[in-house]
Amino acid sequence: MPIGLLLIIYLLTLYLVAILVLRHCVRGQQQDPTPGTEVRFALRAGQTIVGVGDTTQGIDFYIGDDVMEEK
């Protein structure tokens, strides 16, 4: 067999083994949700987020009912 074909077969085998090992490792893990990913509010119809403020305790969203002109 030509050396190029052997190299391609070797790399393909190595790739498949790596994918199988990765899937096996990831399958048993439980992923806990990170704090701060829960949705704590929902916008009502017509409401808009008009500002975002970064504080030491988190992110503040400023919500308003005003519709601004879009340009």
C-alpha positions, 0 to 999 in steps of 0.5 A: 500500500502506498504510504499516503493511503496508510497515513490517511487511514491512520489519521482517520482511525486516530480521529474516530478513537478520539471522538469515541473517547470524548463521547464516553467521557462527556456521557457520564457528566452532569452539567449543573446550570450556572447561577445567573442563567435563570430567567427572572423576568419576562417582558410584557407586550409593548415593554422594551429594555431601555438600558442595562447597568452593570453593578457589583451585585449583578446586571440591572435592566431598565424596562420601559413602555415608551416606544422610540422612533426607529431610524 
